Amino acid sequence: MRKFIYVLSLLVVVSFVLVACGPQNSGQVDKGQSNQSHRETSRDKDKKAVVRHTVVIDPGHQEAPMNELEPIGPGASQSKPMLSSGTAGVVTGVTEYQLNLDVSLKLRDELEARGYRVVMIREDNHCPISNKGRAEIANQYTDGIFLRIHANGDSNSSTSGMLTMCPASDNPYTPDIVRDSRRLSQLILVQMLSSTGAADKGLIETNNMSGINWCRIPVSIIEMGFMSNPHEDRLMQTQEYQAKIVEGIANGVDKYFEI
């Protein structure tokens, strides 16, 4: 009985101490936990907002060309080969379709890390899908945008720089996406130039690209540089420069969705 009374007294003392000291300490801890919880909730909300957006990435070309003809747009009388194999590095000999894929896979990883849903048209060099077919795949994602990753070539080996392409204001095949495609292309170009320091070859409007004309979601063709230029050819094969390209494209996508 004496032992029980001793234990009971001890519990009363401990309770008194906790009541006297607890509010200040526990209040600070609760406040900190509350702030931390709020930050996590905000991040989760931001991530959920981002993940609603889909980015479809088309690494341009593939190993084997598709020389059969297809209309350049819905109802068009003009036709073009379904798919070419692209150009190649004048110094490195690396094919464009391989460079496009290398950068596109890095871009996929970066965009996914930023919370986007990414759909890849191809993840290897054997993808017998025409330009029209690739656009039709992208069109399934009505909430998304379509990025077509390419590298350039020119008869003048001194030509260098980056450019993007979008449908022209009078494009008869894509009237509903002209404005958004232009804004997307402009934002990506500005951000790529900022991240890489490359020469600005401008924003080109076109009515002749099948991969644009069959689109029903905002689209941009991204020309990362000229493989016909010895310096740019070597540069585009470095991990550091590819990372800068990817950063610029991803930043442009962020700007487009105003994140």
C-alpha positions in Angstrom: 0.0 0.0 0.0 2.8 2.4 0.9 4.5 1.6 -2.4 1.3 2.3 -4.3 0.9 5.7 -2.6 4.6 6.5 -3.5 4.1 5.7 -7.1 0.8 7.7 -7.2 2.6 10.7 -5.7 5.4 10.5 -8.2 2.8 10.5 -11.1 1.2 13.6 -9.7 4.5 15.4 -9.6 5.4 14.4 -13.2 2.0 15.5 -14.4 2.4 18.9 -12.7 5.8 19.4 -14.4 4.4 18.5 -17.8 1.4 20.9 -17.4 3.8 23.7 -16.3 6.4 23.2 -19.1 4.4 21.5 -21.8 2.5 24.3 -23.6 5.5 26.3 -24.6 7.5 23.4 -26.0 4.6 21.5 -27.4 3.3 24.7 -29.0 6.6 25.3 -30.8 6.8 21.7 -32.0 3.1 21.8 -33.1 3.7 25.0 -35.0 6.8 23.6 -36.7 4.9 20.4 -37.6 2.0 22.5 -38.9 4.2 24.5 -41.1 6.0 21.5 -42.4 2.7 19.8 -43.1 1.5 22.9 -45.0 4.6 22.9 -47.1 4.1 19.3 -48.0 0.5 19.9 -48.8 1.4 22.8 -51.1 4.0 20.7 -52.9 1.4 17.9 -53.3 -1.1 20.3 -54.7 1.4 21.8 -57.1 2.4 18.4 -58.3 -1.2 17.4 -58.8 -1.7 20.6 -60.8 1.3 19.8 -63.0 0.6 16.2 -63.6 -2.7 17.1 -65.3 -0.5 18.2 -68.3 0.7 15.8 -70.8 3.8 16.2 -73.0 4.1 13.9 -76.1 7.7 13.7 -77.3 8.5 12.6 -80.8 12.3 11.9 -81.3 12.3 12.7 -85.0 13.0 10.1 -87.7 14.1 6.5 -87.2 16.7 4.2 -88.7 14.8 3.0 -91.8 13.0 5.6 -93.9 9.5 5.2 -95.1 9.4 6.3 -98.7 5.7 5.8 -99.4 3.8 9.0 -99.8 1.1 10.4 -97.6 -0.9 13.7 -97.7 0.8 16.6 -95.9 -2.4 17.4 -94.1 -6.1 16.5 -94.0 -7.6 16.8 -97.4 -4.3 17.9 -99.0 -3.5 17.2 -102.6 0.2 17.5 -101.9 2.0 14.5 -100.6 5.4 13.8 -99.0 7.4 10.7 -98.0 6.0 9.2 -94.8 9.2 9.4 -92.8 12.9 10.0 -93.6 15.9 8.9 -91.6 17.3 12.4 -91.2 20.8 13.8 -91.4 24.1 12.9 -89.7 27.0 14.6 -88.0 29.5 15.9 -90.4 32.4 15.2 -88.0 31.0 12.6 -85.5 29.0 10.6 -88.0 26.3 10.2 -85.4 22.9 9.9 -87.0 20.2 12.5 -86.4 17.7 9.8 -85.3 20.1 8.7 -82.6 20.8 12.2 -81.4 17.1 13.0 -81.3 16.4 9.9 -79.3 19.3 10.5 -76.8 18.1 14.1 -76.1 14.4 13.0 -76.0 15.0 10.4 -73.3 16.8 12.9 -71.2 13.9 15.4 -71.8 11.4 12.7 -70.7 13.3 12.2 -67.4 13.5 15.9 -66.7 9.8 16.6 -67.5 8.7 13.6 -65.4 10.9 14.9 -62.5 8.9 18.2 -62.8 5.6 16.4 -62.5 4.5 16.0 -66.1 3.0 13.0 -67.7 5.2 12.1 -70.7 4.3 10.0 -73.7 7.1 8.8 -75.9 6.4 8.2 -79.6 9.5 6.0 -79.7 12.2 4.7 -77.3 14.4 2.9 -79.9 15.4 3.5 -83.5 12.9 1.0 -85.0 9.6 2.8 -85.1 7.8 2.5 -88.5 5.2 5.2 -87.8 4.8 8.0 -90.3 4.7 11.7 -89.5 1.0 11.6 -89.9 0.8 8.6 -87.6 2.9 10.2 -84.9 0.7 13.3 -84.9 -2.4 11.1 -84.6 -0.9 9.4 -81.5 -0.3 12.8 -80.0 -3.9 13.9 -80.8 -5.2 11.3 -78.3 -3.9 13.5 -75.5 -6.2 16.4 -75.8 -4.8 18.1 -72.7 -1.3 18.0 -73.9 1.4 19.5 -76.2 3.4 17.8 -78.9 7.2 18.3 -79.0 9.0 17.0 -82.1 12.8 16.8 -81.5 15.1 17.3 -84.4 18.5 18.5 -85.5 19.3 20.5 -88.6 21.5 20.3 -91.6 22.6 22.9 -94.2 24.8 23.0 -97.3 26.8 25.8 -95.6 28.9 24.3 -92.9 29.2 27.6 -91.1 25.5 27.8 -90.4 24.7 27.2 -86.8 22.1 27.9 -84.1 18.7 26.8 -82.9 15.2 27.4 -84.2 11.7 26.2 -83.7 8.8 25.7 -86.1 5.1 26.1 -85.8 2.1 26.3 -88.2 1.7 29.5 -90.1 -1.1 31.9 -89.3 -2.8 30.9 -92.6 -2.2 27.2 -92.2 -5.4 25.6 -93.7 -5.0 22.3 -91.7 -4.5 23.6 -88.1 -6.5 26.8 -87.6 -7.4 25.9 -84.0 -3.9 25.4 -82.7 -2.0 28.2 -84.6 -1.9 30.6 -81.7 -0.9 28.2 -79.0 1.6 26.4 -81.2 3.3 29.7 -81.9 3.4 30.7 -78.2 4.8 27.2 -77.3 7.5 27.4 -80.0 8.5 31.0 -79.0 8.8 30.2 -75.3 10.9 27.1 -75.9 13.2 28.9 -78.3 13.8 31.8 -75.9 14.5 29.4 -73.0 16.8 27.2 -75.1 18.8 30.2 -76.3 19.1 31.3 -72.7 20.3 27.9 -71.4 22.8 27.2 -74.2 24.0 30.5 -75.6 23.4 29.3 -79.1 22.8 31.5 -82.1 19.1 32.5 -82.7 17.9 31.2 -86.0 14.3 32.3 -85.2 10.8 31.0 -85.2 9.7 29.6 -88.6 6.1 29.4 -89.6 5.3 26.7 -92.1 2.4 25.0 -93.9 4.4 22.1 -95.3 5.3 19.9 -92.4 3.2 16.7 -92.2 4.0 16.2 -88.5 2.5 19.7 -87.8 -0.4 19.7 -90.3 -2.0 16.5 -88.9 -1.9 17.8 -85.3 -4.9 18.9 -83.2 -3.0 19.8 -80.1 -0.3 22.6 -79.8 2.9 21.5 -81.6 6.4 22.6 -82.0 9.3 21.3 -84.1 12.5 21.9 -82.2 15.7 22.1 -84.2 18.5 21.8 -81.6 21.4 22.8 -83.9 23.2 22.1 -87.2 24.9 18.7 -87.5 26.4 20.1 -90.7 28.4 22.5 -88.6 31.6 20.8 -87.2 31.6 22.7 -83.9 27.9 22.3 -83.2 28.0 18.6 -84.3 30.7 17.9 -81.7 28.9 20.1 -79.1 25.6 18.3 -79.4 27.3 15.0 -78.6 28.4 16.2 -75.2 26.4 15.3 -72.1 26.8 18.9 -70.8 25.3 20.5 -73.9 22.5 18.0 -74.1 21.6 18.8 -70.5 21.5 22.5 -71.4 19.2 21.8 -74.3 16.9 19.7 -72.1 16.8 22.4 -69.5 15.8 25.0 -72.0 13.0 22.9 -73.5 11.7 22.0 -70.1 11.8 25.6 -68.9 9.9 26.6 -72.0 7.2 24.0 -71.3 7.0 25.4 -67.7 6.5 28.9 -69.1 3.8 27.7 -71.5 1.8 26.1 -68.7 2.6 29.1 -66.5 3.9 26.9 -63.6 
